[in-house]
Amino acid sequence: SNLTVKEESVKRNSVGELARKKRERKKLLCDLCEKIPHTKNHKMAHTGEKQHSCPTCDKSFSRSYNRDVHMRIHDQTETVHLSDMQ
């Protein structure tokens, strides 16, 4: 090839870096679905565990964010009921 010694070294290091990153990613793979989890509670998607329950109804959620979004339904319902009373 027509690469200089420095360019050859950079290329070799880049290939080595890519291989190292690939090995590191493989360590992170979920053993159930082979996806790389982005959250600590990724495995709850597989177990069905839902530890965040709505205090107003009997629905439960695996993520607190989803429960919080759901609870807006109850807030809207209360607003409608209050406006009906006036």
Steps between C-alpha positions, in 0.01 A plus 500: 500500500600863461450592868775662702626332818293742708184440293555124526529531879182708523315247285620209716399682820159583354437135415611398849276764655200379300564141610527610865174697477326199346619278789381757754156524334467123505553502878200732534256285300189384681520122537127470421455713189856592393417872499724749673298629794490874549361489852568313819152350504509360144434144616161603642382500139560124502370420849184708475574655838303822547598671821349845430126495567246773448358620834164576336427178311634145482745551211871433551802591292859384466624860475403790722492731197223291340300508826541878519378543141205269576406702809431803279183318393374521857596868524304575182201302627494698825517827306204396285294402807573832670399696191174301479411616852511871415 
